[in-house]
């Protein structure tokens, strides 16, 4: 696989140069242990915007984490960081989407209820020009109760984007009085990088969907891709002032959703972002407003959970 060849070349090059590397740091659950190899989810030195479509050489800290993770498991394909959350771990890719569904990222095969972040088996990796049109990363949502404090480990943390009343829940947040969009405003980008390219992705949609919407197609044709983008914006709980076209590459984070009840297993919470364009400045805030005409999941539009 091209991704693994890329990793192998880099690892061999590092070994030949005697470069020292540092130690690094779907869909139900209640208790378990985090397998994060890093305790620092901050981005101290965000990368500069690309001046062209050429790959951006990853900073040494990212390379160190990626190469150390790859030494542990050759299935590592990249590193994912979502600012404002604890999401700061390697992303792996199995031969199918079941391999890492209930396993940690280390590749030991030991059962892990919390699982890990894993890329769709159909995705391609390398630099930005090698990536699939739509890179999909899955993770479990541990935020599965309707009252009380919520567990935001793993992709449960993505629900911070749609917590509009600031109470740690997503239930009842669509009423007119729920107007706290501060998390989305303060966290406009996602970082997902490979050893070949350090990449910034600008968020444009956060939504709930049933599985009838095929948001997880890796390489759709132009017409399908444009329809996917429009559908995502129609479903988004927030209107992001971010344009997306068929020339963009997008990143999709997908997890199970419990807004309509813990028994609604066919629902997903999805966060989507597009790759920062050449010459575009990395945004420090997002311009967002409530989507007053959200397209709800068809089967659950009239049966929200009270909270």
HURADA-V335532 format. One record per helix or strand of 2 or more residues. SS is the DSSP state (H for helix, E for strand). FROM is the first residue (numbers start at 1). TO is the last residue. Records with the same first field share a line. If there is no record, write none. Layout:
BEGIN
SS = FROM-TO / FROM-TO
END
This chain:
BEGIN
H = 2-16 / 60-72 / 155-162 / 182-186 / 222-235 / 298-300
E = 76-81 / 88-92 / 117-119 / 134-138 / 189-194 / 200-210 / 238-240 / 250-256 / 267-275 / 288-290
END
